[in-house]
Amino acid sequence: MTEETLQLIAQCEAKAQEWLSDDFDAQTRNEVKAMLDNDDKTDLIESFYKQLEFGTGGLRGIMGAGINRMNIYTVGMATQGFANYIRKSFDTNTELKVVVCHDCRNNSRLFAETVANIFSANGIKVYLFEDMRPTPECSFAIRHLGCQAGVNITASHNPKEYNGYKAYWADGAQVLSPHDKGIIDEVNKVKIADVKFNGNKSLIEIIGKEIDQVYLEQIKTICIDPEVIRRQHDLKIVYTPLHGVGMTLIPQSLKLWGFDNVHCVEEQMQRSGDFPTVVSPNPENGEALTLALRDAKSIDADLVMASDPDADRVGMACKNDKGEWILINGNQTCLLFLYYIITNRKRMGKMQPTDYIVKTIVTTEVIRKIADKQKIEMRDCYTGFKWIAHEVALSEGKQQYIGGGEESYGFMAQDFVRDKDAVSGCSLLAEICAFAKDQGKSLYDLLMDIYIEYGFSYEHTINVVKPGKTGADEIKSMMESFRNNPPTDLGGSKITLWKDFLTLEQHDADGNVQKLTMPDKSNVLQWFCADGNKVSVRPSGTEPKIKFYLEIKDSSMHSAVDYESCVERAKTKIEAIKQSLNL
C-alpha cells in the first residue's frame, strides 16, 4: 500500500471517528463502525474521502452513512448552511419563505421533512408539498408563492441507490454563482452540532392540489393550436411515469389539453423508489420504454412518452415509415419542439419580433439553422437549465422567451417555470403529434421534413463512467490531456475551430485566438470540423462520468429514403472519432 493511500485512509478514519459521537443516531454509528472495522477500506474511503458538493444539479449521491453520502446529516448540514446563506442575503425585515418538494425515491419524504424542520427552526416559513410532486412544480411554486428559495429532494433519473438535493433561488431556477459558491461556503462552516433539527411546526404549511390547479392552468396557456387538438382529440397516446411523480399530473395535463385517449402503463403507474420494472429509470435508455412499447403495439398507438422519476425529462417513441417503433433521441425531441413552436407561432400570427429561443452548446446545430432561416434570435448557453433560466432572467420584461432545451431529453416551454418540465413537455409533444396527424403525417415524417429542409444531423453521446476518487482523478487527467494536447483531426475530419470554456478562448486552424463571451467559466472543450461535425467533452456535474457529445453532418439527405444511409455513414464516422479520442 502506497504512502499516499495510507494517508488517505488515515484522513477518512479521522473523519469517520467524528460520526461515532452522540450527535448521530445508533444506526448511523453502527454503519460507520462497520466501515472502520473492515480490513477492506474501500467503503470507508468512498464514504468519507470528500464532502458532497453542489454541482450542475445541486447535491447528489448514493444513500448511506458518511460525508460523501446522502443521509439526514449531510442533508441537514446542507440545509443549515443554505438557511444561513438565505438569512444573510435578504433584509432582516423580509418574511423569508421557501418551498420544499420531493420525488418518489426511498428516503425522499424523510429528507424533505428534515429540510422543512431545519428551515422552520431557523425562522423561515416553509411550504411543504403534501406528497411527491414534479420538479418543475417546485420551481413554479417558488415564483407563485413569492419565496426566496426552494429545495427539491430528487436524484432525477439516477439508479435507485441515489438521492439528491436541488437548491433553487427566488427566480425559481437552480442556484448560480455567486449563490452556489456562497451556499457552499456556508455549508462548509457547519458542524453537525450546529444543525437545528427540531422544527417549528407553526412555520410549516402543507400545500398540494391548490398549487397543482394553478400550475396546470398555466401550462395550458402554452398550447399553440387548440383547434388541431380538438380535431385529433382521440390521438392514441401511451404514457409511463416509470414509477415516478409524473403519474400525479401528466395524465391530468393531457386531459386538460383535450386528449381523451391516453393509455397509462399499468405496472409503471405503481409508485416505487426501487423502480422494479426497469434496469434504470431513465427515459434516455430504450430499455425503460419496453413496457410502453408493448402497450403501444397492442393498441396501435400514435405516440409513446415516458417521464423520468421527478418528471422533468421526456423520452419518446413513434413509428417510422415502415410502421416500426423507433426511439427519438433528446436532440431530435428538442428539434421537434423548437421547429413546431417557431413555425406554428408564425402560422398562427403569434410570433413577435422580440421572441427568442435558447439551446445549450452541446445541442444540435440544426436548431441554429432553423432560427437563422426563420429570422428568430437563438442563444447558446452552458449545459443545464439553470443557464437557460439565466438567459430568461437577463431579458425579463424586454424580450419574450418561447422555448429552449438541450440534448438530455429536457425542454422548458415556458418562463413561469425556470427548469425543464415534462408536464408541459408531454402536453406540447402530444400537440405536435396531433398537428402532424392532422396533415396525414407521423412525428417521424415531421422529423424527416426538418432534415430535408435544414440538413441531416446525427447525434451520439458517449458516457465514460469513472466512479469514486480514483475515477475523479482519471476524469481530471483526461480533461488536462485533451486541453494540453488537443487533437488536430477527428476520425479523418480536420478540426478548424476549437473552444475552451475554462479559459474562455476560441482558436482557429490559422492560429487566431478570440475571447468567448460567457457568464462564467466551465470545464468544457469543443472541436468543430471542416465537414460540420462537432464534438464536445465535459465532466458531468452530477454523476461520476465524463461525457462526449458527437454531432455528425451529412449533406446528401434529399428525401426521406436517404435517411437510413445517412445514419449508417454517421455511425461509421462515430467509430472513427472514438478511435481518435482513444475511447
Secondary structure, 3 states (H helix, E strand, C coil): CCHHHHHHHHHHHHHHHHCCCCCCCHHHHHHHHHHHHCCCCHHHHHHHCCCCCCECCEEEEEECCCCCCECHHHHHHHHHHHHHHHHHHCCCCCCCEEEEEECCCCCHHHHHHHHHHHHHHCCCEEEEECCCCCHHHHHHHHHHCCCCEEEEECCCCCCCCEEEEEEEECCCCECCCCHHHHHHHHHHHCCHHHCCCCCCHHHEEEECHHHHHHHHHHHHCCCCCHHHHHHCCCCCEEEECCCCCHHHHHHHHHHHHCCCCEEECHHHHCCCCCCCCCCCCCCCCHHHHHHHHHHHHHHCCCEEEEECCCCCEEEEEEECCCCCEEEECHHHHHHHHHHHHHHHHHHCCCCCCCEEEEEECCCCCHHHHHHHHHCCEEEEECCCHHHHHHHHHHCCCCCEEEEEEECCCEEECCCCCCCCCHHHHHHHHHHHHHHHHHCCCCHHHHHHHHHHHHCEEEEEEEEEECCHHHHHHHHHHHHHHHHHCCCCEECCEEEEEEEECCCCEEEECCCCEEECCCCCCCCCEEEEECCCCEEEEEECCCCCEEEEEEEEEECCCCCHHHHHHHHHHHHHHHHHHHHHCCC
